[in-house]
Amino acid sequence: MSSSSVFENFAAGLNSWLGSMNAILWHDYVLFTILGTGIFFLIATKFSPIVALTHGIQVLRGKFDKKDDPGAINHFQALSAALSATVGLGNIGGVAIAISLGGPGAVFWIWVVGLAGMALKSVEVTQTMLYRDTSNPMRPLGGPMYVASKGFEEMGMGRLGKIVGGIFCVTLIISAVTGGNMFQAWNVGGLAESYFGVPKIWTGISLALIAGIVIIGGIQKIGSFAGKLVPFMCGIYLVASIAILATKIDMIPELFVLIFKSAFSPSEAQGAFLGGSVGYIFLLGMKRALFSNEAGQGSAPIAHAAARTDEPVREGIVAGMEPFIDTIVVCTITALVILSSGAWNRAPESFLSNAPQEVSRRVSTSDASMTNIDYAPSVLVGKRKVGDLEKSWRRGQTVFTVVSAGNNADTGNNLHRLHGEVIENPDGTFAAKWDTFSVKADQMIDFSEKSGVFVNYPGATLTSLAFDLTFDGLGAWIITLASFLFAISTIISWGYYGEQGAVYLFGERSVLPYKLLFLCCTVISCAGLVTRDTELDNLTGFGTGVMLFANIPLMWIFARKGLSAYHEYVRKWKAGAFD
């Protein structure tokens, strides 16, 4: 067996395992628990977003700063460091995944999670600040692992606290490697290869080198770097996005109506969009929003723990601004660009000269109730057309055609995507080489007489297409540049988060081996392990899910102390005690 076949089999096995794990991590009951937790804290804090967007801005401006407060970085740098981890490919690629798979209704649930996330962030950062380790005032340490360790010790269960803290750190490192690293590099690699022909592996190497230089400098260098990069990269992306929306200002009210309507009713299939049930739409919106703003994951508190302050709640209030900037503002603008362009439900870009012809049928050895069907390559007709743009086929592009088969448990209908890869024939024509398609043995697969074919635009490439459909060529430069900057900032911050987990588990001696492993994963993600948006969703969903499983219970256990401190601080602020 060739090395490429071994790699492909490994990738297929990994994606299958990730899919099974996600079915557990993102079960409906889990989602209701997370959303319920956010709503509980939203009510328990008496709608903390109001305080975050008023008092939080005053804190950010340095109105209450004191030079002798313990900490390594100021409030703005702490917020920037945390935002550099959240404002990233989740805003460009994650929202695109939610819409391409769940439709416009997913945006509504992104908003709901964003609002609840503001309360979650405030409380989890407050808890971390209450239990952070300031034995070295210039290098304070904090995060849910310290909340568990010190909090359970106060209850006389110090051993349990160390174990729980260790479990959280394991999930932290998993999420740092997957969603905080591989997701970012893979998206940028796909964009650079799609538009400029740069092999993905070179993008991965470049990102690893740049991130490595900054990560070596520690939290002070990361905070300083993020404080300069975050405003710049957000500004570039938002200005370009608003310019696009300005050309379609008349569509904006209709889009908001569509978002609200689609959130509470099944979406019909149209073009490249397969449709979806209400539950599926809710699932995707929740997952992508949680991945984007990281509320409840316990990651941001690690960055905020380094902030210079003697008031724990003050930093929690600053943290509450993150989901507003990340999810309510940036994600919404991305969603409106994608929806207004029609990229999510685009028409077929070309057609097949003949419907896929079955060449073999065999029963899967792993499950006798399933049948694997192989199809002969289908010739692609002429060039492809995306909106008003005419494009040429390129060898190696991933494509799909929509087929009717058995019930699709996700979408609630009988439509599925048959994926394939573009190959070039000896005569210069192009064809789609299809993947093996698995269905139940008694199901039939139907193709239309003139089957449409769609190029697959996973993650950030769909957002880039949306830009191009308005201003041809804009997506190639703006999205690639913004994605590259977003990826660098996110990889750097998550590198630091994972490092703190490694330090808690294995001590300072583990820092260098961890950093090398982390940066190697940046390169590996661009080596062909992930090829489609469903696989990407599995990877990031797993990383986010394991952290939520570890951190949400801690938030409930220590909720009373966090909320008590929060209300006491707000009472003092309103009474003018800090004036």
Secondary structure, 3 states (H helix, E strand, C coil): CCHHHHHHHHHHHHHHHHHHHHHHHCCHHHHHHHHHHHHHHHHHCCCHHHHHCCHHHHHHCCCCCCCCCCCCECHHHHHHHHHHHHCCHHHHHHHHHHHHHHCCHHHHHHHHHHHHHHHHHHHHHHHHHHHCECCCCCCCECCHHHHHHHHHHHCCCHHHHHHHHHHHHHHHHHHHHHHHHHHHHHHHHHHHHHHHCCCHHHHHHHHHHHHHHHHCCHHHHHHHHHHHHHHHHHHHHHHHHHHHHHCCHHHHHHHHHHHHHHHCCCECCECCECCECHHHHHHHHHHHHHHHHCCCCCCHHHHHCCECCCCHHHHHHHHCHHHHHHHHHHHHHHHHHHHHHCCCCCCCCEEECCCCCEEEEEECCCCCCEEEEEECCEEECCCEEECCEEECCCCCCEEEEEEECCCCCCCCCCEEEEEEEEEECCCCCEEEEECCEEEECCCCCECCCCCEEEECCCCHHHHHHHHHHHCCCHHHHHHHHHHHHHHHHHHHHHHHHHHHHHHHHHCHHHHHHHHHHHHHHHHHCCCCCCCCHHHHHHHHHHHHHHHHHHHHHHHHHCHHHHHHHHHHHHHHHHCCCCC
